Amino acid sequence: MNCKISMESIVLSLLCLADMLSTLILVSLGVAVEQNPLMAACLRHSPVTFLLIKTASFVPFILLTEWYRRRNPAFARSAARIAIVLYASTYVILTAGVNFT
């Protein structure tokens, strides 16, 4: 059995982790705000709650994509690539729109 993790899952994981950690750091420094109302509430509750909920928001997708990749690699790869583009685009647009205007 091949347990190698796809490059798409690695990239998406790193992107989500970078977003999570940069948000935590920048909000704690007072130079940014969390745009997602649910995540903002989690962050107000505690940094640990924020980290747990944020992690729970992307890990299931990555696990499911990796599981499905063994059945339909092309579809799983496409789904992960679309998720990467959408996540990165949304992050850049919302971050710029909320924090730099």
PyMOL commands that set and color helices and strands:
alter all, ss='L'
color gray80, all
select helices_A, chain A and resi 7-29+37-45+47-69+73-99
alter helices_A, ss='H'
color red, helices_A
deselect
rebuild
show_as cartoon
